[in-house]
Amino acid sequence: GVEVTKQNLGNFLEWMTGVGTPIEEKEGEVFLNQAPYSFDLSVMDTYTALASGATIASLDKGTMSNAASTMEFLKVQNVNYWISTPSFVDMMLAEKDFNSEKYPDIKVFFFCGERLTKTTANKLIKTFPHSKVINTYGPTESTVAISSVEIKNEHINEDDELPVGLIKPGTKVFLQREDGIIIDEFNQNIAEESGGRENAGPKKTDVGEILIEGNTVSKGYFKMPEKTAAAFDLIKLKNGEVRRMYHTGDLGYFKEGMLYCIGRTDLQVKVHGYRMEIGDIEANILLKENVEAVCVVPKRKDGKIRSLVAFVVAPSVSGSFDDAKDIKRHLKELLPEYMVPKKIKFIDKLPMTSNGKVDRKTLEGMA
């Protein structure tokens, strides 16, 4: 259990009620609640709606598992603000009637909890051209989200993955590189004990674990002092100040003041001595025409990772051996050979957890 205080929540809402649209425009509107209340994403819709004087339209589990029932629910409720994981909207985008013509009331799509891919964002922008698509980022330990950005065509056309946005007021983000040096958004070394460069200049290569400091960072884990001490670190800055920062386990970098999140440290795997980031492989598979969704998981034997398996959703192809070879050929043009999954398995849809995220554990069992 993460101990999020009333003050943490208040600081989050002071920012969140103005994201996407001003708080005045949210009053009297309808917010979709897709996430179960045990999942912190529900804080974004429930409390933002309450603080803005809006209505909450809460999907139950049975309705949510059926796309047709969900579409009827959206129509009856006249939802204006959509809050969900990207995986859930992917399920809806597979329905041909899920578009702005049939659902003209949806003004803003908010996403958190998972990586928003260019494929999903591009489809949404084309299908709902008059709606805003807002990408956000943040862990439960810092009260749901700490950054936001409206995704536009120029973001989709960039070489980088989609940004997760500008950092909210009252929060600062730092990156701890592999060599231990802690840097800020200007790539300046900020911690007393880390040594290293004074100013490295803004380079995308300065990737590190995302550390968060600020007024929405929680107290820690309920009755788990050791786990709290390990994740919430006291770091001494060069000016002598001591700051409390949360280690997210997420990897990211800054570019022109914007934060990019590229995966998790626990999704880094080592196969035959080569270390790689699973998110990189997934992002490159998604560049392939006709691929709608993908999840790459390790195949283990005797406790060791022996190979990688990619589960691919591509309804317009038959899923033949030649289709699998075609994806491998595509990947070999973009990645080193050791990063190409040994097997490509085609499935109708990716399994989801009750939180609306891709169920990687189930897919590992299928690998």
ROSEZA-779784 format. One record per residue (C-alpha): residue in one letter; x, y, z; residue number from 0. Coordinates in steps of 0.05 Angstrom, whole numbers. Example, Ala and Ser with C-alpha at 12.3 -4.5 7.8 and 13.67 -1.06 7.14 Angstrom:
2
R   residuo        X        Y        Z   num
R         A      246      -90      156     0
R         S      273      -21      143     1
This chain:
367
R   residuo        X        Y        Z   num
R         G        0        0        0     0
R         V       26       69      -19     1
R         E       12      123       33     2
R         V      -13      181       -9     3
R         T      -32      239       37     4
R         K      -90      288       31     5
R         Q      -38      342       17     6
R         N       -7      300      -39     7
R         L      -76      292      -70     8
R         G      -91      366      -62     9
R         N      -26      385      -97    10
R         F      -41      336     -153    11
R         L     -111      363     -163    12
R         E      -88      435     -164    13
R         W      -49      417     -227    14
R         M      -93      362     -257    15
R         T     -158      401     -258    16
R         G     -125      449     -307    17
R         V      -93      396     -353    18
R         G     -123      390     -423    19
R         T     -176      443     -410    20
R         P     -186      495     -355    21
R         I     -224      473     -293    22
R         E     -283      517     -313    23
R         E     -293      476     -376    24
R         K     -294      411     -337    25
R         E     -352      432     -293    26
R         G     -416      394     -310    27
R         E     -380      347     -358    28
R         V     -377      271     -355    29
R         F     -312      233     -338    30
R         L     -302      161     -356    31
R         N     -277      117     -299    32
R         Q     -247       54     -332    33
R         A     -195       35     -279    34
R         P     -216       -5     -217    35
R         Y     -212       34     -153    36
R         S     -153       -9     -130    37
R         F     -112       21     -187    38
R         D      -85       91     -178    39
R         L     -107      113     -248    40
R         S     -178      117     -218    41
R         V     -153      176     -176    42
R         M     -143      215     -241    43
R         D     -215      208     -263    44
R         T     -252      204     -196    45
R         Y     -219      261     -158    46
R         T     -208      307     -218    47
R         A     -282      300     -235    48
R         L     -304      313     -162    49
R         A     -257      373     -155    50
R         S     -283      402     -221    51
R         G     -357      391     -207    52
R         A     -364      338     -261    53
R         T     -401      271     -265    54
R         I     -366      204     -261    55
R         A     -389      149     -308    56
R         S     -360       85     -279    57
R         L     -352       23     -322    58
R         D     -364      -43     -287    59
R         K     -320     -103     -303    60
R         G     -373     -140     -343    61
R         T     -387      -81     -389    62
R         M     -314      -65     -397    63
R         S     -297     -135     -422    64
R         N     -345     -128     -480    65
R         A     -331      -75     -532    66
R         A     -404      -71     -556    67
R         S     -430      -61     -485    68
R         T     -376       -8     -472    69
R         M     -396       30     -535    70
R         E     -469       30     -514    71
R         F     -448       54     -444    72
R         L     -408      112     -474    73
R         K     -467      133     -518    74
R         V     -517      132     -461    75
R         Q     -470      169     -413    76
R         N     -447      221     -464    77
R         V     -375      216     -439    78
R         N     -333      279     -450    79
R         Y     -267      262     -416    80
R         W     -236      194     -429    81
R         I     -186      168     -378    82
R         S     -156       99     -388    83
R         T      -94       58     -403    84
R         P      -72       57     -476    85
R         S      -88      -18     -479    86
R         F     -161       -5     -465    87
R         V     -169       47     -520    88
R         D     -133       -2     -567    89
R         M     -189      -51     -555    90
R         M     -241        2     -572    91
R         L     -204       26     -634    92
R         A     -212      -44     -663    93
R         E     -287      -28     -669    94
R         K     -304        7     -734    95
R         D     -359       49     -702    96
R         F     -313       79     -649    97
R         N     -302      147     -681    98
R         S     -318      221     -673    99
R         E     -380      216     -716   100
R         K     -413      166     -669   101
R         Y     -382      196     -605   102
R         P     -378      271     -617   103
R         D     -380      287     -542   104
R         I     -310      261     -527   105
R         K     -267      323     -520   106
R         V     -203      297     -487   107
R         F     -168      229     -482   108
R         F     -122      223     -421   109
R         F      -73      165     -418   110
R         C      -30      140     -360   111
R         G       -5       74     -331   112
R         E       28       48     -395   113
R         R       69       72     -454   114
R         L       26      107     -507   115
R         T       51       85     -575   116
R         K       53      125     -638   117
R         T        8       74     -671   118
R         T      -48       84     -620   119
R         A      -39      160     -618   120
R         N      -40      165     -694   121
R         K     -104      124     -699   122
R         L     -138      167     -646   123
R         I     -118      233     -679   124
R         K     -146      208     -745   125
R         T     -209      176     -715   126
R         F     -224      234     -667   127
R         P     -194      295     -704   128
R         H     -229      346     -659   129
R         S     -209      314     -593   130
R         K     -145      326     -553   131
R         V      -99      267     -538   132
R         I      -61      278     -473   133
R         N       -4      234     -452   134
R         T       15      234     -379   135
R         Y       66      199     -336   136
R         G       76      183     -263   137
R         P       80      127     -212   138
R         T       31      114     -154   139
R         E       86      135     -107   140
R         S       82      206     -134   141
R         T        5      210     -136   142
R         V      -13      184     -205   143
R         A       20      233     -253   144
R         I       73      287     -254   145
R         S       76      307     -328   146
R         S       31      319     -388   147
R         V       34      337     -462   148
R         E      -18      342     -517   149
R         I        4      294     -572   150
R         K        2      323     -642   151
R         N       23      300     -711   152
R         E       92      332     -703   153
R         H      106      285     -643   154
R         I       86      225     -684   155
R         N      132      246     -741   156
R         E      193      254     -695   157
R         D      247      200     -691   158
R         D      237      196     -615   159
R         E      181      157     -582   160
R         L      124      200     -557   161
R         P      142      247     -500   162
R         V      108      241     -432   163
R         G      109      316     -425   164
R         L      129      377     -384   165
R         I      137      368     -309   166
R         K       82      397     -267   167
R         P       94      456     -219   168
R         G      118      434     -150   169
R         T      156      373     -178   170
R         K      226      363     -203   171
R         V      253      304     -242   172
R         F      325      281     -244   173
R         L      359      223     -279   174
R         Q      409      175     -248   175
R         R      453      149     -303   176
R         E      485       80     -305   177
R         D      550      110     -279   178
R         G      513      136     -217   179
R         I      516      209     -237   180
R         I      450      246     -223   181
R         I      432      300     -275   182
R         D      377      351     -284   183
R         E      337      369     -347   184
R         F      398      410     -371   185
R         N      442      348     -362   186
R         Q      480      382     -306   187
R         N      509      340     -250   188
R         I      470      361     -187   189
R         A      490      313     -131   190
R         E      550      325      -86   191
R         E      575      254      -84   192
R         S      564      234     -157   193
R         G      624      271     -187   194
R         G      631      273     -262   195
R         R      615      327     -312   196
R         E      592      396     -292   197
R         N      551      405     -355   198
R         A      547      352     -409   199
R         G      502      391     -455   200
R         P      434      365     -477   201
R         K      443      296     -507   202
R         K      391      242     -516   203
R         T      445      193     -496   204
R         D      438      217     -424   205
R         V      388      163     -406   206
R         G      378      146     -334   207
R         E      330      122     -281   208
R         I      276      175     -268   209
R         L      279      204     -197   210
R         I      221      247     -172   211
R         E      223      301     -119   212
R         G      165      345     -100   213
R         N       98      359      -67   214
R         T       62      296      -92   215
R         V      116      246      -71   216
R         S       82      200      -21   217
R         K      103      182       51   218
R         G      124      113       29   219
R         Y       97       42       36   220
R         F       48       26       91   221
R         K       84       -9      150   222
R         M      144      -26      105   223
R         P      201       18      130   224
R         E      257      -21       95   225
R         K      223      -20       27   226
R         T      208       54       37   227
R         A      280       70       54   228
R         A      304       33       -8   229
R         A      258       69      -56   230
R         F      255      139      -25   231
R         D      326      164      -23   232
R         L      357      224       13   233
R         I      406      256      -36   234
R         K      454      312      -18   235
R         L      461      366      -71   236
R         K      523      406      -86   237
R         N      495      467      -49   238
R         G      488      424       14   239
R         E      413      415       10   240
R         V      385      345       23   241
R         R      327      326      -22   242
R         R      281      266      -16   243
R         M      273      231      -83   244
R         Y      233      171     -106   245
R         H      269      120     -150   246
R         T      216      101     -202   247
R         G      251       43     -238   248
R         D      232       77     -303   249
R         L      284       97     -355   250
R         G      280      164     -389   251
R         Y      315      225     -418   252
R         F      302      299     -429   253
R         K      299      333     -496   254
R         E      285      408     -501   255
R         G      254      408     -432   256
R         M      207      350     -448   257
R         L      211      284     -410   258
R         Y      212      219     -450   259
R         C      202      152     -416   260
R         I      230       92     -454   261
R         G      217       33     -410   262
R         R      232        2     -343   263
R         T      296      -22     -311   264
R         D      260      -87     -296   265
R         L      243      -95     -370   266
R         Q      316      -96     -387   267
R         V      336     -168     -402   268
R         K      400     -204     -417   269
R         V      398     -258     -470   270
R         H      462     -296     -488   271
R         G      503     -241     -454   272
R         Y      470     -184     -492   273
R         R      431     -133     -451   274
R         M      371     -102     -484   275
R         E      308      -61     -470   276
R         I      244      -98     -487   277
R         G      208      -32     -501   278
R         D      257      -16     -557   279
R         I      239      -81     -592   280
R         E      164      -69     -583   281
R         A      169        2     -610   282
R         N      205      -22     -673   283
R         I      155      -78     -686   284
R         L       99      -26     -681   285
R         L      131       12     -739   286
R         K      112      -46     -784   287
R         E       51      -34     -826   288
R         N      -11      -73     -804   289
R         V       15      -85     -733   290
R         E      -35      -58     -683   291
R         A       -6      -82     -617   292
R         V       53     -121     -592   293
R         C       83     -149     -528   294
R         V      152     -181     -524   295
R         V      166     -228     -466   296
R         P      225     -272     -446   297
R         K      221     -347     -453   298
R         R      255     -379     -392   299
R         K      283     -448     -379   300
R         D      314     -470     -314   301
R         G      307     -398     -288   302
R         K      348     -368     -346   303
R         I      323     -327     -405   304
R         R      336     -369     -467   305
R         S      302     -326     -520   306
R         L      249     -274     -533   307
R         V      179     -284     -560   308
R         A      137     -229     -593   309
R         F       62     -233     -589   310
R         V       33     -192     -646   311
R         V      -37     -167     -661   312
R         A      -44     -156     -736   313
R         P     -116     -171     -758   314
R         S     -103     -157     -832   315
R         V      -51     -212     -840   316
R         S      -62     -288     -836   317
R         G       -8     -299     -784   318
R         S       30     -348     -828   319
R         F      103     -368     -824   320
R         D      117     -318     -880   321
R         D       84     -262     -840   322
R         A      129     -278     -781   323
R         K      190     -278     -827   324
R         D      168     -211     -855   325
R         I      167     -180     -785   326
R         K      236     -209     -770   327
R         R      262     -181     -835   328
R         H      234     -113     -817   329
R         L      268     -116     -748   330
R         K      335     -136     -776   331
R         E      337      -71     -815   332
R         L      327      -31     -751   333
R         L      360      -71     -695   334
R         P      421     -115     -682   335
R         E      406     -188     -698   336
R         Y      410     -208     -624   337
R         M      350     -164     -608   338
R         V      304     -198     -659   339
R         P      256     -245     -622   340
R         K      265     -319     -637   341
R         K      190     -330     -645   342
R         I      134     -286     -671   343
R         K       66     -309     -648   344
R         F        2     -278     -676   345
R         I      -57     -271     -629   346
R         D     -126     -237     -636   347
R         K     -115     -190     -576   348
R         L      -67     -180     -519   349
R         P      -93     -205     -451   350
R         M     -104     -149     -401   351
R         T     -100     -147     -325   352
R         S     -159     -121     -284   353
R         N     -122      -54     -284   354
R         G     -127      -50     -360   355
R         K      -52      -62     -372   356
R         V      -22     -115     -417   357
R         D      -17     -180     -377   358
R         R       57     -197     -388   359
R         K       55     -254     -338   360
R         T        1     -291     -377   361
R         L       39     -281     -442   362
R         E      103     -309     -410   363
R         G       63     -371     -393   364
R         M       42     -376     -466   365
R         A      113     -366     -492   366
